[in-house]
Amino acid sequence: MAKEAGSSFETLSANIKARKFAPVYCFCGEEEFFIDELTALVDTYGLSEMEKAFNQTLVYGKDLSAKQLVEICSRLPMMAERQVVIVKEAQSLEIRKKEDEDALAAYFKKPVPSTVLVFAYKHGTPDKRKAFFKELAKGEGYFESKPLHESQVGTFVRNYLSQQKFKIDPQAAELLVESTGTDLSKITNELSKLVLNKQPGGTITVDDIERGVGISKEYNSFELNNAIGIRDISKVYKIVNYFILNPKNGPLPMIMGMLYGYFAKVYMTQLNRSLQDREIGMIIKVAPFFVKDYRAALNHYTVPRLRTVFTLLEEYDLRSKGVNNTGGVSDGELMKEMVYRIMHC
């Protein structure tokens, strides 16, 4: 599911749920959803509610020093098998002197067996040049997550819902990713709302996404991609005008990103058009059901034209950032101009 260094998210999750704890955990990386999930699992399974009163310490990195942390971790639990110490925003932990680093490195080499220590880093990873980090990264509890690529998020959505005994239509999953991007916290928040009105075992549909996430059934980037793909000029400009009037629903950077992803799939479909839908789906990382949408664009976009499309997208990306945008043309006008040139290249 998640790309990471060290132990995998799945392995760590399973071990924590089975109460097979590492003495020290370090959850870090760019995808904060996995950091929060693993931290929450230790909080849930580490101690009973009664044991937490005396044996759980939850602190923020900015509120203590390395020396204080080692002192806390060296305590023995009270009427429990273990104590749990969770350091949130651990990147702010005060480590100013060499003795601070040495104290942490010494603890990581020989942690107290009855203590479960969690370092929950946000906004990156520990300083990999430090001796204490090298000790930290050696442990079985080290996890460094990477953001999922757009092509991986659909699988994440299906797996996430499956664990909660729900399903999702392939087109609904794609529409959700198209509309929310790859922010897993945002996606899971939307999914949590969507399943409220579903019975276990139920299936989330396109209609559910449109109603629950607030996507217009007719005016969304998913429909824009397909309309441009088949050169339905009337529909394209209806959607573009809607986005111009409702810029929060279709900001230019998002539209350009969606179009680039769409035409990249059209390009790969064009190069492999003789293959079966199932094989093309594996190449462009979509369900076979969607391959027909990309095949529909092949008569309008040859390989040379697709290369021109990519050049145009690069040009308008730069212009949207102020490069060669003489006269300060608005995002709305840039969008109109861009889609016109794409459809007539």
C-alpha positions in Angstrom: 0.0 0.0 0.0 2.5 2.6 1.2 6.0 3.0 -0.1 8.4 3.2 2.7 11.8 2.6 4.2 12.2 0.2 7.1 9.2 -1.9 8.1 6.1 -1.8 6.1 2.8 -0.2 7.2 1.0 -3.5 6.9 3.5 -5.4 9.0 3.6 -2.8 11.7 -0.2 -2.5 11.8 -0.6 -6.2 12.1 2.0 -6.5 14.9 0.6 -3.6 16.9 -2.9 -5.1 16.7 -1.5 -8.4 17.9 0.2 -6.5 20.7 3.7 -7.4 19.5 5.3 -4.1 20.2 8.8 -2.8 19.3 10.5 -0.9 22.1 11.0 2.2 20.0 8.9 3.4 17.0 9.8 6.2 14.6 7.0 7.1 12.2 8.1 9.7 9.7 8.0 10.8 6.0 5.9 12.9 3.7 2.6 11.1 3.8 1.2 12.1 7.2 -1.9 9.8 7.0 0.2 6.7 7.7 2.0 8.4 10.6 -1.2 9.3 12.2 -2.7 5.9 11.6 0.2 4.0 13.2 0.4 6.4 16.1 -3.3 5.9 16.7 -2.9 2.1 16.7 -0.3 2.2 19.4 -2.5 4.5 21.4 -5.5 2.0 21.0 -3.7 -1.3 21.5 -0.8 -0.3 23.8 -2.8 -0.1 27.0 -6.3 -0.6 28.4 -8.2 2.5 29.3 -7.7 1.8 33.0 -3.9 1.4 32.5 -3.5 4.7 30.5 -4.2 6.8 33.6 -0.8 5.9 35.1 1.2 4.5 32.2 0.6 6.6 29.1 2.5 9.8 28.5 1.5 12.0 25.5 3.8 15.0 24.9 4.8 17.3 22.0 8.4 17.5 21.0 8.6 21.3 21.7 7.6 20.7 25.3 10.6 18.6 26.5 14.3 18.0 26.1 16.1 14.8 25.2 17.2 14.4 28.8 13.6 14.6 30.1 12.4 12.1 27.5 15.1 9.6 28.5 14.1 10.0 32.1 10.4 9.4 31.3 11.2 6.3 29.3 13.3 4.9 32.1 10.4 4.7 34.5 8.8 1.4 35.3 5.1 0.9 34.6 2.5 0.9 37.5 0.3 -2.2 37.7 0.7 -2.9 34.0 2.9 -4.8 31.6 4.2 -1.7 29.9 4.2 2.1 29.7 3.6 3.9 26.4 5.3 7.2 25.7 4.1 9.1 22.5 6.0 12.1 21.3 4.0 14.0 18.7 5.7 16.5 16.4 9.0 14.9 17.4 10.9 17.0 15.0 10.6 19.8 17.5 12.4 17.8 20.3 15.1 19.9 21.9 18.4 18.4 20.8 21.0 21.2 21.2 24.0 19.6 22.7 26.1 16.5 21.9 25.1 15.0 25.3 21.5 15.2 24.1 22.3 13.2 21.1 24.5 10.8 23.1 21.7 10.2 25.6 19.2 9.4 22.9 21.6 7.1 21.0 22.4 5.3 24.2 18.7 4.8 24.9 18.0 3.5 21.4 20.8 1.0 21.7 19.4 -0.3 24.9 15.8 0.7 25.4 13.8 -0.2 28.6 11.9 -3.4 27.7 8.8 -2.3 29.5 8.5 1.0 27.7 7.0 1.5 24.2 8.3 4.8 22.8 6.8 6.4 19.7 8.4 9.2 17.8 5.8 10.7 15.5 7.6 13.0 13.1 5.7 15.4 10.8 7.0 17.4 7.8 9.9 15.1 7.0 12.4 12.8 8.7 14.9 13.0 11.5 18.4 14.3 10.7 20.0 11.3 9.1 23.5 12.6 9.9 23.0 12.3 13.6 24.2 9.2 15.5 20.9 8.9 17.4 19.0 8.7 14.1 21.2 5.9 12.8 20.3 3.9 15.9 16.7 4.8 15.5 16.6 3.7 11.8 18.1 0.3 12.7 15.0 -0.7 14.7 12.1 -2.8 13.6 9.8 0.1 14.5 11.2 2.5 11.9 8.7 3.6 9.2 9.2 6.2 6.5 6.3 6.8 4.2 6.2 8.3 0.8 3.2 10.0 -0.9 1.2 7.6 -3.1 1.2 8.2 -6.8 -2.2 9.0 -8.3 -2.3 5.5 -9.9 -1.9 3.9 -6.5 -4.7 5.9 -4.7 -7.6 3.9 -6.3 -6.2 0.7 -4.8 -5.7 2.4 -1.4 -9.4 3.5 -1.5 -10.6 0.0 -2.3 -8.5 -1.6 0.4 -9.5 1.1 2.9 -13.2 0.5 2.3 -12.7 -3.3 2.2 -11.3 -3.2 5.7 -14.5 -1.5 6.8 -16.7 -4.0 4.9 -17.7 -1.6 2.0 -17.1 -1.6 -1.7 -16.8 1.1 -4.3 -17.5 1.2 -8.1 -14.4 1.6 -10.2 -15.7 4.8 -11.8 -16.7 6.2 -8.4 -13.1 5.6 -7.1 -11.6 7.3 -10.1 -14.0 10.3 -9.7 -13.1 10.6 -6.0 -9.4 10.7 -6.8 -10.0 13.1 -9.7 -11.9 15.5 -7.4 -9.9 15.3 -4.1 -6.3 14.6 -5.4 -3.9 12.3 -3.5 -4.2 13.7 0.0 -5.1 10.5 1.9 -6.3 12.4 5.0 -8.8 14.3 2.8 -9.8 11.1 0.9 -10.5 9.1 4.1 -12.4 12.0 5.6 -14.7 12.0 2.6 -15.1 8.2 2.7 -16.0 8.4 6.4 -18.9 10.7 5.5 -20.0 8.6 2.5 -20.3 5.3 4.5 -22.5 6.9 7.2 -25.6 6.2 5.1 -24.5 2.8 3.8 -25.2 -0.6 5.3 -22.1 -2.8 5.8 -21.4 -4.6 2.6 -22.9 -1.7 0.6 -21.2 -0.2 -2.5 -20.3 3.5 -3.0 -21.5 4.7 -6.4 -20.8 7.7 -8.7 -24.1 9.2 -7.4 -22.8 8.9 -3.8 -19.6 10.7 -4.7 -21.4 13.4 -6.6 -23.8 14.1 -3.7 -21.5 13.5 -0.8 -18.3 15.2 -2.1 -20.2 18.1 -3.7 -19.1 17.4 -7.3 -21.3 18.6 -10.1 -22.6 15.6 -12.1 -22.2 17.5 -15.3 -19.4 19.9 -14.6 -16.2 18.2 -13.2 -12.7 17.6 -14.4 -13.6 13.9 -15.2 -16.2 15.0 -17.7 -13.9 17.8 -19.0 -11.2 15.2 -19.9 -13.6 13.0 -21.7 -15.2 15.9 -23.6 -11.8 17.2 -24.8 -10.9 13.6 -25.7 -13.8 13.3 -28.1 -13.7 17.0 -29.1 -17.2 17.8 -27.9 -16.7 21.5 -28.2 -20.1 22.6 -26.8 -19.7 20.5 -23.6 -16.1 21.5 -23.2 -16.9 25.2 -23.0 -19.9 24.7 -20.8 -17.6 23.0 -18.3 -14.8 25.6 -18.7 -17.3 28.5 -18.2 -18.6 26.7 -15.1 -15.0 26.5 -13.7 -14.4 30.2 -14.5 -17.5 31.1 -12.5 -16.6 28.7 -9.8 -12.8 28.8 -9.6 -12.6 26.8 -6.3 -14.2 23.9 -8.1 -11.7 23.9 -11.0 -8.6 25.9 -10.4 -6.3 26.1 -13.4 -3.3 24.2 -11.8 -5.6 21.3 -10.9 -7.2 21.2 -14.4 -3.7 21.2 -16.1 -2.6 18.4 -13.8 -5.7 16.4 -14.6 -5.3 17.0 -18.3 -1.7 15.9 -18.2 -2.6 12.7 -16.4 -5.4 12.1 -18.9 -3.4 12.6 -22.0 -0.5 10.6 -20.6 -2.9 7.7 -20.5 -4.2 8.4 -24.0 -0.6 8.5 -25.2 0.1 5.1 -23.7 -3.1 3.7 -25.1 -2.2 5.0 -28.6 1.1 3.3 -28.4 -0.5 0.0 -27.3 -3.8 0.2 -29.2 -3.5 -3.3 -30.6 -3.6 -4.8 -27.1 -6.7 -6.0 -25.2 -8.4 -3.6 -22.8 -7.2 -5.7 -19.8 -3.6 -5.4 -20.9 -3.8 -1.6 -21.6 -5.5 -1.2 -18.2 -2.5 -2.7 -16.6 -0.1 -0.4 -18.5 -2.0 2.8 -17.7 -3.1 1.6 -14.3 -6.9 1.9 -14.6 -9.6 -0.7 -14.5 -10.3 -2.3 -18.0 -13.8 -0.7 -17.8 -12.2 2.8 -18.3 -10.0 1.9 -21.3 -12.9 2.6 -23.7 -12.7 6.3 -22.6 -9.1 6.5 -23.6 -9.7 4.6 -26.9 -12.4 7.1 -27.8 -9.7 9.8 -28.0 -7.4 7.9 -30.3 -9.1 9.0 -33.6 -8.7 12.7 -32.6 -5.2 12.6 -31.0 -2.4 10.9 -33.0 1.0 10.5 -31.4 2.4 13.8 -33.1 -0.7 15.7 -31.8 -0.3 14.2 -28.3 3.3 15.5 -28.3 1.9 18.9 -29.2 -0.6 18.7 -26.4 2.2 18.0 -23.8 4.1 21.0 -25.2 1.0 23.2 -24.8 0.4 22.0 -21.3 4.0 22.9 -20.4 3.6 26.3 -22.0 0.4 27.1 -20.1 1.8 25.8 -16.8 4.6 28.4 -17.2 2.2 31.1 -18.2 0.0 30.4 -15.2 3.1 31.0 -13.1 3.8 34.4 -14.7 6.3 33.3 -17.3 5.7 34.8 -20.8 2.2 35.9 -19.6 2.2 39.3 -21.2 -0.6 41.5 -20.0 -1.3 39.3 -17.0 -4.0 37.2 -18.7 -6.4 35.7 -16.1 -6.5 32.0 -15.2 -9.9 31.8 -16.7 -8.8 33.2 -20.1 -5.7 31.0 -20.0 -7.9 28.0 -19.5 -10.2 28.9 -22.4 -7.2 29.5 -24.7 -5.5 26.3 -23.6 -8.4 23.9 -24.3 -9.1 25.6 -27.6 -5.5 25.1 -28.8 -5.5 21.5 -27.5 -8.6 20.6 -29.4 -7.4 22.3 -32.6 -3.7 21.3 -32.6 
